Amino acid sequence: MSRFWRDGGFTGSKTWNQLTERRKMTIEEAQKTVDEWIKTTGVRYFNELTNMAMLTEEVGEVARIIARRYGEQSEKESDKNKNLGDEMADVLFVLMCLANQTGVDLTEAMKKNLEKKTERDSERHKNNPKLNNKPTEG
Protein backbone atom coordinates (compact mmCIF):
# COMPACT_ATOMS: atom_id res chain seq x y z
CA MET A 1 0.00 0.00 0.00
CA SER A 2 1.37 3.40 -0.94
CA ARG A 3 2.11 6.11 1.58
CA PHE A 4 -0.73 8.13 0.03
CA TRP A 5 -3.28 5.53 1.14
CA ARG A 6 -1.67 4.90 4.56
CA ASP A 7 -1.84 8.66 5.24
CA GLY A 8 -5.55 8.77 4.49
CA GLY A 9 -5.64 9.76 0.84
CA PHE A 10 -6.98 13.22 0.16
CA THR A 11 -8.21 13.54 3.74
CA GLY A 12 -4.75 13.04 5.26
CA SER A 13 -2.32 15.74 6.31
CA LYS A 14 -0.13 15.60 3.20
CA THR A 15 -1.02 17.15 -0.12
CA TRP A 16 -1.27 15.06 -3.26
CA ASN A 17 1.91 16.60 -4.70
CA GLN A 18 3.91 15.93 -1.55
CA LEU A 19 2.90 12.27 -1.62
CA THR A 20 3.60 11.60 -5.28
CA GLU A 21 6.66 13.72 -6.03
CA ARG A 22 9.23 11.00 -5.27
CA ARG A 23 8.11 8.23 -7.60
CA LYS A 24 5.80 7.30 -10.41
CA MET A 25 2.33 5.94 -9.79
CA THR A 26 1.31 2.41 -10.78
CA ILE A 27 -1.88 1.80 -12.75
CA GLU A 28 -3.43 0.25 -9.63
CA GLU A 29 -2.56 3.31 -7.55
CA ALA A 30 -3.93 5.59 -10.25
CA GLN A 31 -7.24 3.70 -10.29
CA LYS A 32 -7.48 3.95 -6.51
CA THR A 33 -6.56 7.64 -6.62
CA VAL A 34 -9.27 8.36 -9.19
CA ASP A 35 -11.78 6.48 -7.02
CA GLU A 36 -10.74 8.44 -3.94
CA TRP A 37 -10.93 11.74 -5.85
CA ILE A 38 -14.42 10.92 -7.14
CA LYS A 39 -15.64 10.06 -3.63
CA THR A 40 -14.09 13.10 -1.92
CA THR A 41 -14.14 15.83 -4.55
CA GLY A 42 -16.38 14.68 -7.37
CA VAL A 43 -19.22 13.54 -5.04
CA ARG A 44 -20.06 10.44 -7.14
CA TYR A 45 -19.37 8.79 -10.46
CA PHE A 46 -21.41 9.90 -13.46
CA ASN A 47 -23.23 6.93 -14.93
CA GLU A 48 -21.37 4.72 -17.39
CA LEU A 49 -23.10 6.13 -20.48
CA THR A 50 -22.26 9.70 -19.47
CA ASN A 51 -18.64 8.70 -18.83
CA MET A 52 -18.50 6.97 -22.21
CA ALA A 53 -19.66 10.19 -23.87
CA MET A 54 -17.09 12.13 -21.86
CA LEU A 55 -14.35 9.69 -22.90
CA THR A 56 -15.28 10.20 -26.54
CA GLU A 57 -15.15 13.97 -26.04
CA GLU A 58 -11.72 13.81 -24.39
CA VAL A 59 -10.32 11.54 -27.13
CA GLY A 60 -11.61 14.10 -29.64
CA GLU A 61 -9.64 16.83 -27.87
CA VAL A 62 -6.47 14.73 -28.14
CA ALA A 63 -7.22 14.05 -31.81
CA ARG A 64 -7.66 17.76 -32.48
CA ILE A 65 -4.24 18.60 -31.03
CA ILE A 66 -2.52 15.73 -32.87
CA ALA A 67 -4.19 16.58 -36.20
CA ARG A 68 -3.23 20.23 -35.98
CA ARG A 69 0.15 20.04 -34.32
CA TYR A 70 1.54 16.92 -35.99
CA GLY A 71 -0.79 16.39 -38.95
CA GLU A 72 -1.40 18.39 -42.07
CA GLN A 73 -4.15 20.57 -40.68
CA SER A 74 -3.03 24.05 -39.60
CA GLU A 75 -3.16 24.81 -35.91
CA LYS A 76 -5.57 27.52 -34.84
CA GLU A 77 -4.25 30.25 -32.58
CA SER A 78 -6.70 29.13 -29.89
CA ASP A 79 -5.21 25.60 -29.96
CA LYS A 80 -1.55 26.56 -29.66
CA ASN A 81 -1.59 26.66 -25.85
CA LYS A 82 -3.43 23.35 -25.46
CA ASN A 83 -1.41 20.85 -23.46
CA LEU A 84 -1.35 17.41 -25.09
CA GLY A 85 -0.25 15.70 -21.87
CA ASP A 86 -3.11 17.27 -19.94
CA GLU A 87 -5.61 16.16 -22.56
CA MET A 88 -4.18 12.63 -22.51
CA ALA A 89 -4.49 12.64 -18.72
CA ASP A 90 -8.17 13.59 -19.11
CA VAL A 91 -8.63 10.51 -21.32
CA LEU A 92 -6.88 8.33 -18.76
CA PHE A 93 -8.94 9.76 -15.90
CA VAL A 94 -12.28 9.03 -17.56
CA LEU A 95 -11.07 5.59 -18.70
CA MET A 96 -10.14 4.82 -15.09
CA CYS A 97 -13.57 6.01 -13.95
CA LEU A 98 -15.17 3.55 -16.37
CA ALA A 99 -12.83 0.76 -15.24
CA ASN A 100 -13.67 1.42 -11.59
CA GLN A 101 -17.40 1.50 -12.32
CA THR A 102 -17.36 -1.76 -14.27
CA GLY A 103 -14.97 -3.65 -12.00
CA VAL A 104 -12.06 -3.80 -14.45
CA ASP A 105 -8.58 -4.10 -12.95
CA LEU A 106 -6.58 -2.25 -15.59
CA THR A 107 -3.26 -3.71 -14.41
CA GLU A 108 -4.50 -7.26 -15.00
CA ALA A 109 -6.30 -6.29 -18.19
CA MET A 110 -3.13 -4.70 -19.56
CA LYS A 111 -1.01 -7.76 -18.70
CA LYS A 112 -3.48 -10.08 -20.43
CA ASN A 113 -3.77 -7.74 -23.42
CA LEU A 114 0.00 -7.59 -23.90
CA GLU A 115 0.24 -11.37 -23.63
CA LYS A 116 -2.49 -11.70 -26.28
CA LYS A 117 -0.78 -9.21 -28.59
CA THR A 118 2.61 -10.86 -28.12
CA GLU A 119 1.26 -14.30 -28.95
CA ARG A 120 -0.86 -13.10 -31.85
CA ASP A 121 1.59 -10.62 -33.35
CA SER A 122 5.01 -12.08 -32.53
CA GLU A 123 5.89 -12.50 -36.21
CA ARG A 124 3.24 -10.44 -37.96
CA HIS A 125 4.83 -7.02 -37.44
CA LYS A 126 8.36 -8.25 -38.07
CA ASN A 127 7.26 -9.61 -41.45
CA ASN A 128 5.23 -6.56 -42.47
CA PRO A 129 7.03 -4.80 -45.34
CA LYS A 130 5.04 -1.64 -44.65
CA LEU A 131 6.69 -1.37 -41.25
CA ASN A 132 10.17 -2.48 -42.25
CA ASN A 133 10.66 -0.30 -45.32
CA LYS A 134 9.79 3.08 -43.87
CA PRO A 135 11.72 5.06 -41.29
CA THR A 136 9.82 5.70 -38.10
CA GLU A 137 8.73 9.29 -37.59
CA GLY A 138 8.77 10.59 -34.11
Secondary structure, DSSP 8 states (H G I E B T S, - for coil): --HHHHTTGGGSSS-HHHHHTTS---HHHHHHHHHHHHHHTS-S---HHHHHHHHHHHHHHHHHHHHHHTSSS---GGGTT--HHHHHHHHHHHHHHHHHHHT--HHHHHHHHHHHHHHHHTTTTTT-HHHHSS----
